[in-house]
């Protein structure tokens, strides 16, 4: 939120607040006045109704300040990205062109002129990807890229530009093979490396630590997710968001970011703590994904309390994603308690609910269609591992005799899970031996174990400084085509090769 430093006299404060009105009277401009800062702050807190009220005040008091339409697009973006409802998408996408047209009426000499246009294009590209409008999304990404490159030439020290270019350079370096057609179709002119994108995002973080920066929270989140999902360094991602002073108690989005990174860095109990801190109330836009996330975290503890949160997500969320996965998690919760009928009931529901766009939902749908029931002890080991309870997961596996597992896929999974636990515990010899067995035995299996084993072998060798073997296993990962998690595994392997 915008704050005035104490010690300003009343007349100075009055002049400061009214300065934009005096300065820009009669001219369309893009200025983050105190009211604009407040509206932006409310938007990032998901207090969208409060943000709209503040924007209405801004439009009435400062009608020539078109930064209000830039922030309004943020509201539309969060409505679509979190809510995922087609009716909202069809209604709001008509506003995109009007927002751009209004921004284009402002001063072209402002560094925000091209930046705001590029940001709107990027936000709509992300929204369209959710709703399957891939070609338009790729076109918008290209448009954003060229706008930011042009702005960089005009204003090389404009930090918000560096932030968005960093994000695009990271994304362009790791586009999965099945989406490369979009880049080829739109022609050349877009390029970027993971190292370049990381460097740009790091420079923004460094700047924000020494200067007042409007988009500080966004910068921390973007860089942290790059470290988590692309660079494959959850430890650094965790350290970064912890240093960013994100307050989970004031902002559901902050709670989501902290909890998400906590889960993926083996800090399951911290994730639950942050979700519990998230503010609730009618003033916040419904964020049911936090129920899904808490249910998942409780399931990682093998807690039956997971069911109520997963059911709340299924019963309340009107969007598309993670509904099949939530049903599968409910099925798993039943299975580890010995309730096979409950398992079958929820897997049957997974066939009909939601969509199968994200990898987790594809995995759930395939399991439901194939009617293959997981081995309960292997499942418990997987869940405990996902929660970062590595010693308990190891003990769970050690109780099993691999030769007692009748199916080859289960034996492959056993070695894969043993290898992943060894990797997490820093036991590289155990990890390499077990993951190598999983890779060898599962190469022709449609399950993801062999492909994932190759990816993590690449990561282990990369960390050891053995670039030859790291490249070898990343390449093997890209050569394998599992029916599960293919997109995310290939993206990570591609990022690994880029990094090398």
Phi, psi and omega per residue, in radians:
X1 nan 2.554 3.139
X2 -1.179 2.322 3.124
X3 -2.317 2.428 3.049
X4 -1.618 2.315 3.127
X5 -1.092 2.391 3.113
X6 -1.082 2.599 3.103
X7 1.887 -0.233 3.100
X8 -1.240 2.412 3.057
X9 -1.290 2.864 -3.117
X10 -1.043 -0.714 -3.087
X11 -1.211 -0.633 3.112
X12 -1.154 -0.759 3.108
X13 -1.047 -0.769 -3.139
X14 -1.047 -0.788 -3.132
X15 -1.153 -0.715 -3.124
X16 -1.059 -0.764 -3.102
X17 -1.208 -0.656 -3.090
X18 -1.552 -0.119 -3.064
X19 -0.957 -0.815 -3.129
X20 -1.043 -0.620 -3.125
X21 -1.168 -0.791 3.109
X22 -1.093 -0.783 -2.990
X23 -1.211 -0.657 -3.003
X24 -1.942 0.204 -3.098
X25 -0.940 2.195 3.104
X26 1.489 -0.108 3.124
X27 -2.060 2.411 3.086
X28 -1.307 2.291 -3.064
X29 -2.544 2.974 3.128
X30 -2.172 1.727 -3.026
X31 -2.339 2.256 3.070
X32 -1.464 1.445 3.040
X33 -1.304 2.985 3.098
X34 -0.933 -0.727 3.123
X35 -1.135 -0.649 3.115
X36 -1.178 -0.733 3.089
X37 -1.029 -0.748 -3.119
X38 -1.129 -0.768 3.122
X39 -1.088 -0.728 3.101
X40 -1.106 -0.745 3.136
X41 -1.086 -0.793 3.097
X42 -1.047 -0.675 -3.122
X43 -1.100 -0.794 -3.133
X44 -1.232 -0.334 3.030
X45 -1.484 -0.014 -3.060
X46 1.121 0.402 2.988
X47 -1.588 1.220 -2.934
X48 -1.213 -0.611 3.094
X49 -1.152 -0.704 3.085
X50 -1.115 -0.673 3.117
X51 -1.110 -0.728 3.134
X52 -1.114 -0.722 3.123
X53 -1.085 -0.739 3.141
X54 -1.147 -0.654 3.107
X55 -1.177 -0.644 3.091
X56 -1.098 -0.690 3.081
X57 -1.131 -0.745 3.136
X58 -1.077 -0.751 -3.137
X59 -1.143 -0.603 3.131
X60 -1.300 -0.741 -3.062
X61 -1.445 -0.526 -3.054
X62 -2.409 1.151 -2.976
X63 -1.107 -0.348 -3.138
X64 -1.534 -0.050 3.133
X65 -1.574 1.719 -3.037
X66 -1.479 0.166 3.009
X67 -1.090 -0.372 3.127
X68 -1.064 -0.595 -3.121
X69 -1.343 -0.504 3.031
X70 -1.128 -0.799 3.134
X71 -1.201 -0.631 3.105
X72 -1.030 -0.620 3.102
X73 -1.173 -0.590 3.029
X74 -1.022 -0.769 3.141
X75 -1.056 -0.790 3.116
X76 -1.072 -0.717 -3.121
X77 -1.072 -0.860 -3.121
X78 -1.149 -0.620 3.084
X79 -1.019 -0.746 -3.104
X80 -1.399 -0.740 -3.032
X81 -1.227 -0.589 3.141
X82 -1.597 -0.748 -3.080
X83 -1.347 -0.600 3.065
X84 0.991 0.594 -3.120
X85 -1.787 2.235 -3.088
X86 -1.038 -0.662 -3.116
X87 -1.092 -0.652 3.084
X88 -1.222 -0.687 3.140
X89 -1.066 -0.827 -3.133
X90 -1.128 -0.553 -3.135
X91 -1.354 -0.767 -2.984
X92 -1.449 -0.440 -3.081
X93 -1.173 -0.307 3.078
X94 -1.219 -0.345 -3.092
X95 -1.471 -0.299 -3.038
X96 -1.010 -0.878 -3.092
X97 -1.113 -0.621 3.128
X98 -1.196 -0.641 3.076
X99 -1.091 -0.794 3.133
X100 -1.095 -0.757 -3.115
X101 -1.077 -0.670 3.135
X102 -1.212 -0.726 3.094
X103 -1.045 -0.667 -3.099
X104 -1.228 -0.149 3.089
X105 -1.546 -0.065 -3.107
X106 -1.571 -3.058 -3.026
X107 -1.243 2.021 3.138
X108 -1.130 -0.258 -3.127
X109 -1.465 -0.088 3.113
X110 -1.422 2.424 3.082
X111 -1.131 -0.333 3.112
X112 -1.418 -0.250 -3.063
X113 -1.029 -0.978 3.126
X114 -1.384 -0.578 -3.125
X115 -1.071 -0.803 -3.129
X116 -1.105 -0.697 3.098
X117 -1.098 -0.773 3.140
X118 -1.102 -0.719 -3.135
X119 -1.103 -0.718 3.101
X120 -1.088 -0.737 3.106
X121 -1.089 -0.752 -3.140
X122 -1.120 -0.771 -3.129
X123 -1.103 -0.712 3.136
X124 -1.251 -0.534 3.060
X125 -1.086 -0.782 3.125
X126 -1.116 -0.706 3.128
X127 -1.134 -0.755 -3.104
X128 -1.146 -0.604 3.110
X129 -1.045 -0.601 3.097
X130 -1.110 -0.572 -3.028
X131 -1.859 0.265 2.989
X132 1.380 0.201 3.115
X133 -1.595 1.246 -2.950
X134 -1.194 -0.781 -3.069
X135 -1.089 -0.810 3.131
X136 -1.094 -0.652 3.122
X137 -1.092 -0.771 3.126
X138 -1.126 -0.665 3.104
X139 -1.083 -0.728 -3.135
X140 -1.182 -0.642 3.086
X141 -1.099 -0.761 3.120
X142 -1.108 -0.738 3.117
X143 -1.060 -0.787 3.128
X144 -1.071 -0.739 -3.120
X145 -1.023 -0.859 -3.087
X146 -1.213 -0.606 3.072
X147 -1.111 -0.736 -3.132
X148 -1.216 -0.671 3.107
X149 -1.116 -0.720 3.105
X150 -1.124 -0.729 3.138
X151 -1.150 -0.585 3.120
X152 -1.091 -0.682 3.117
X153 -1.150 -0.670 -3.115
X154 -1.341 -0.677 -3.059
X155 -2.346 1.303 -3.032
X156 -1.088 -0.345 -3.107
X157 -1.805 0.209 -3.127
X158 -1.413 1.837 -2.957
X159 -1.107 -0.727 3.113
X160 -0.979 -0.576 3.099
X161 -1.106 -0.763 3.125
X162 -1.072 -0.674 3.136
X163 -1.066 -0.892 -3.090
X164 -1.223 -0.628 3.059
X165 -1.113 -0.671 3.097
X166 -1.026 -0.768 3.112
X167 -1.080 -0.806 -3.120
X168 -1.141 -0.692 3.130
X169 -1.115 -0.669 3.075
X170 -1.113 -0.848 -3.097
X171 -1.109 -0.745 -3.111
X172 -1.151 -0.462 -3.116
X173 -1.379 -0.233 -3.017
X174 -2.304 0.467 3.111
X175 -1.157 2.173 3.141
X176 -1.053 2.701 -3.050
X177 -0.997 -0.646 -3.086
X178 -1.200 -0.199 3.103
X179 -1.944 0.044 3.134
X180 -1.111 -0.417 3.122
X181 -1.002 -0.580 -3.125
X182 -1.114 -0.739 3.121
X183 -1.169 -0.775 -3.135
X184 -1.122 -0.697 -3.094
X185 -1.104 -0.625 -3.109
X186 -1.504 -0.038 3.109
X187 1.497 -3.124 -3.068
X188 -1.377 -2.817 3.097
X189 1.692 -0.207 3.105
X190 -2.018 2.207 3.077
X191 -2.669 2.785 3.131
X192 3.125 2.656 3.113
X193 -2.049 2.745 3.108
X194 -1.070 -0.747 -3.129
X195 -1.080 -0.709 3.128
X196 -1.114 -0.824 3.139
X197 -1.082 -0.746 3.109
X198 -1.076 -0.754 -3.126
X199 -1.082 -0.732 3.139
X200 -1.131 -0.783 3.141
X201 -1.148 -0.669 3.105
X202 -1.108 -0.659 3.134
X203 -1.156 -0.580 3.102
X204 -1.186 -0.745 3.095
X205 -1.046 -0.801 3.139
X206 -1.053 -0.736 3.116
X207 -1.085 -0.772 -3.062
X208 -1.167 -0.388 3.135
X209 -1.345 -0.255 -3.094
X210 -2.131 -0.075 -3.078
X211 -2.474 2.702 3.011
X212 -1.212 2.191 -3.053
X213 -2.407 2.142 -3.048
X214 -1.010 -0.766 -2.969
X215 -1.728 0.556 -3.065
X216 -0.985 -0.861 -3.120
X217 -1.032 -0.758 3.127
X218 -1.062 -0.720 -3.119
X219 -1.078 -0.787 3.128
X220 -1.086 -0.756 -3.103
X221 -1.157 -0.794 -3.124
X222 -1.075 -0.779 -3.121
X223 -1.206 -0.703 3.140
X224 -1.098 -0.740 3.127
X225 -1.215 -0.535 3.027
X226 -1.100 -0.800 3.123
X227 -1.118 -0.648 -3.076
X228 -1.291 -0.906 -2.964
X229 -1.668 -0.493 -3.049
X230 -1.810 -0.922 -3.126
X231 -1.356 -0.261 3.098
X232 1.111 0.776 -3.127
X233 -2.247 1.312 -3.085
X234 -1.078 -0.516 3.125
X235 -1.106 -0.805 3.108
X236 -1.172 -0.648 3.116
X237 -1.060 -0.752 3.130
X238 -1.124 -0.805 3.130
X239 -1.051 -0.675 -3.106
X240 -1.142 -0.872 -3.097
X241 -1.198 -0.512 3.087
X242 -1.191 -0.589 3.133
X243 -1.370 -0.237 -3.094
X244 -1.471 -0.023 3.103
X245 0.986 0.691 3.058
X246 -1.266 2.208 -3.050
X247 -1.748 1.836 -3.117
X248 -1.161 -0.463 -3.065
X249 -1.343 -0.273 -3.120
X250 -1.860 -0.143 -2.940
X251 -2.689 2.015 3.120
X252 -1.051 -0.566 3.111
X253 -1.152 -0.703 3.075
X254 -1.091 -0.720 3.107
X255 -1.059 -0.729 3.111
X256 -1.090 -0.830 -3.106
X257 -1.070 -0.871 -3.112
X258 -1.104 -0.755 -3.121
X259 -1.185 -0.724 -3.125
X260 -1.079 -0.823 -3.135
X261 -1.223 -0.594 3.087
X262 -1.073 -0.810 3.138
X263 -1.058 -0.791 -3.060
X264 -1.353 -0.112 3.075
X265 -1.967 0.342 3.053
X266 1.342 0.487 -3.128
X267 -2.114 1.063 -3.026
X268 -1.041 -0.748 -3.124
X269 -1.150 -0.610 3.065
X270 -1.136 -0.673 3.129
X271 -1.045 -0.798 3.123
X272 -1.082 -0.694 3.132
X273 -1.073 -0.771 -3.109
X274 -1.199 -0.665 3.118
X275 -1.143 -0.671 3.104
X276 -1.112 -0.477 -3.138
X277 -1.382 -0.331 -3.034
X278 -1.002 2.315 -3.133
X279 -1.200 2.588 -3.121
X280 -2.262 2.722 3.114
X281 2.560 2.868 -3.086
X282 -1.161 -0.308 -3.132
X283 -1.321 -0.197 -3.132
X284 -1.771 2.462 3.072
X285 -1.123 2.348 -3.091
X286 -0.973 2.215 -3.105
X287 -2.217 1.270 -3.039
X288 -1.196 -0.269 3.115
X289 -1.037 -0.471 3.092
X290 -1.128 -0.568 3.057
X291 -1.156 -0.755 3.089
X292 -1.041 -0.776 -3.092
X293 -1.157 -0.710 3.125
X294 -1.197 -0.703 3.081
X295 -1.055 -0.722 3.120
X296 -1.116 -0.748 -3.129
X297 -1.145 -0.707 3.098
X298 -1.170 -0.631 3.086
X299 -1.110 -0.622 3.094
X300 -1.075 -0.399 3.061
X301 -1.567 0.036 -3.066
X302 1.099 0.526 -3.106
X303 -1.568 2.263 3.071
X304 -1.145 -0.250 3.089
X305 -1.105 -0.275 3.131
X306 -1.045 -0.579 -2.991
X307 -1.025 -0.747 -3.038
X308 -1.133 -0.627 -3.138
X309 -1.305 -0.689 3.100
X310 -1.157 -0.671 3.087
X311 -1.165 -0.655 3.114
X312 -1.093 -0.688 3.108
X313 -1.109 -0.852 -3.119
X314 -1.083 -0.713 -3.044
X315 -1.382 -0.358 -3.062
X316 -1.928 -0.547 -3.054
X317 -1.323 2.216 -3.098
X318 -1.800 0.175 3.133
X319 -1.520 -2.625 -2.944
X320 -2.037 -0.638 -2.883
X321 -1.721 2.669 3.079
X322 1.189 0.162 3.079
X323 -1.324 -0.756 3.071
X324 -1.106 -0.729 3.138
X325 -1.115 -0.688 3.101
X326 -1.091 -0.688 3.083
X327 -1.118 -0.723 3.111
X328 -1.113 -0.668 3.114
X329 -1.154 -0.652 3.041
X330 -1.106 -0.675 3.099
X331 -1.119 -0.740 3.108
X332 -1.095 -0.733 3.133
X333 -1.029 -0.701 3.096
X334 -1.177 -0.742 -3.050
X335 -1.122 -0.737 -3.100
X336 -1.238 -0.209 3.015
X337 -1.692 0.073 3.102
X338 1.491 0.211 -3.108
X339 -1.678 1.507 -3.096
X340 -1.204 -0.637 3.114
X341 -1.093 -0.713 3.086
X342 -1.111 -0.680 3.092
X343 -1.033 -0.872 -3.099
X344 -1.113 -0.642 -3.127
X345 -1.092 -0.826 -3.097
X346 -1.290 -0.561 3.091
X347 -1.208 -0.565 3.050
X348 -1.133 -0.694 3.123
X349 -1.183 -0.540 3.127
X350 -1.103 -0.386 3.134
X351 -1.237 -0.463 -2.972
X352 -1.970 -0.319 -3.035
X353 -1.615 2.555 3.010
X354 1.140 -2.782 -3.126
X355 -2.161 3.036 3.109
X356 -2.159 1.195 -3.139
X357 -1.827 -0.905 3.132
X358 -1.365 2.731 -3.046
X359 -0.998 -0.705 -3.094
X360 -1.087 -0.693 3.123
X361 -1.260 -0.630 3.060
X362 -1.071 -0.747 3.126
X363 -1.075 -0.783 -3.127
X364 -1.122 -0.741 -3.132
X365 -1.131 -0.756 3.133
X366 -1.078 -0.738 3.120
X367 -1.114 -0.674 3.132
X368 -1.178 -0.702 -3.121
X369 -1.237 -0.649 -3.110
X370 -1.412 -0.265 3.099
X371 0.966 0.648 3.099
X372 -1.668 2.110 -3.120
X373 -1.530 2.210 3.141
X374 -1.093 2.693 3.019
X375 -1.296 2.097 -2.975
X376 -0.979 -0.698 -3.094
X377 -1.244 -0.655 3.050
X378 -1.120 -0.672 3.130
X379 -1.114 -0.761 3.106
X380 -1.059 -0.721 3.134
X381 -1.104 -0.707 3.120
X382 -1.084 -0.834 -3.095
X383 -1.102 -0.781 3.126
X384 -1.092 -0.684 3.093
X385 -1.106 -0.782 -3.130
X386 -1.048 -0.487 3.118
X387 -1.503 -0.079 -3.116
X388 1.477 0.239 3.110
X389 -1.611 1.229 -2.934
X390 -1.183 -0.706 3.141
X391 -1.128 -0.742 3.116
X392 -1.153 -0.675 3.102
X393 -1.113 -0.711 3.128
X394 -1.116 -0.762 3.113
X395 -1.086 -0.687 3.129
X396 -1.061 -0.763 -3.136
X397 -1.203 -0.696 -3.075
X398 -1.122 -0.337 3.102
X399 -1.312 -0.264 -3.120
X400 -1.648 2.542 2.951
X401 -1.754 2.044 -3.062
X402 -0.984 -0.554 -3.110
X403 -1.297 -0.228 3.091
X404 -1.429 -0.198 3.121
X405 -1.418 2.081 -2.982
X406 -1.350 -0.440 -3.051
X407 -1.786 2.460 -3.111
X408 -1.062 -0.689 3.140
X409 -1.069 -0.658 3.109
X410 -1.167 -0.674 3.094
X411 -1.142 -0.700 3.072
X412 -1.071 -0.776 3.138
X413 -1.087 -0.689 3.129
X414 -0.988 -0.889 -3.128
X415 -1.163 -0.643 3.110
X416 -1.083 -0.835 -3.108
X417 -1.159 -0.658 3.094
X418 -1.086 -0.712 3.121
X419 -1.157 -0.725 3.141
X420 -1.152 -0.684 3.096
X421 -1.127 -0.767 3.105
X422 -1.035 -0.729 3.116
X423 -1.079 -0.784 -3.122
X424 -1.147 -0.543 -3.131
X425 -1.511 -0.003 -3.129
X426 1.368 0.270 3.111
X427 -1.657 1.407 -3.000
X428 -1.116 -0.607 -3.132
X429 -1.113 -0.774 3.099
X430 -1.109 -0.769 -3.105
X431 -1.089 -0.839 -3.109
X432 -1.111 -0.761 -3.126
X433 -1.105 -0.812 -3.068
X434 -1.258 -0.744 3.133
X435 -1.162 -0.572 3.097
X436 -1.139 -0.698 3.088
X437 -1.122 -0.757 3.135
X438 -1.083 -0.714 3.125
X439 -1.120 -0.783 -3.111
X440 -1.160 -0.755 -3.049
X441 -1.408 -0.357 -3.038
X442 -1.918 0.168 -3.065
X443 -0.962 -0.679 -3.064
X444 -1.741 0.181 -3.135
X445 -1.606 2.415 3.106
X446 -1.201 -0.243 3.100
X447 -1.188 2.864 -3.011
X448 -1.489 -0.074 -2.945
X449 -1.051 -0.770 -3.097
X450 -1.197 -0.792 3.137
X451 -1.069 -0.763 3.136
X452 -1.191 -0.658 3.101
X453 -1.055 -0.724 3.109
X454 -1.087 -0.747 3.121
X455 -1.025 -0.838 -3.061
X456 -1.302 -0.486 2.986
X457 -1.103 -0.716 3.076
X458 -1.047 -0.732 3.138
X459 -1.134 -0.716 -3.138
X460 -1.100 -0.817 -3.125
X461 -1.188 -0.601 3.081
X462 -1.090 -0.758 3.136
X463 -1.143 -0.541 3.116
X464 -1.357 -0.174 -3.111
X465 1.514 0.174 3.127
X466 -1.628 1.501 -3.044
X467 -1.176 -0.568 -3.121
X468 -1.075 -0.887 3.141
X469 -1.240 -0.589 3.096
X470 -1.050 -0.854 3.115
X471 -1.089 -0.676 3.140
X472 -1.020 -0.858 -3.060
X473 -1.336 -0.584 3.023
X474 -1.069 -0.695 3.138
X475 -1.178 -0.669 3.079
X476 -1.080 -0.738 3.110
X477 -0.987 -0.771 -3.124
X478 -1.212 -0.433 3.135
X479 -1.372 -0.398 -3.126
X480 -1.521 2.551 -3.070
X481 -2.261 1.274 3.130
X482 -1.198 2.800 3.083
X483 -1.466 -0.092 -3.085
X484 -2.156 2.306 3.011
X485 1.029 0.381 -3.069
X486 -1.023 -0.830 -3.056
X487 -1.031 -0.864 -3.074
X488 -1.216 -0.652 3.125
X489 -1.137 -0.779 -3.138
X490 -1.170 -0.641 3.124
X491 -1.109 -0.734 3.133
X492 -1.173 -0.690 3.111
X493 -1.140 -0.717 3.111
X494 -1.108 -0.689 3.095
X495 -1.135 -0.658 3.096
X496 -1.077 -0.767 3.106
X497 -1.139 -0.690 3.100
X498 -1.049 -0.743 -3.090
X499 -1.162 -0.585 -3.142
X500 -1.327 nan nan
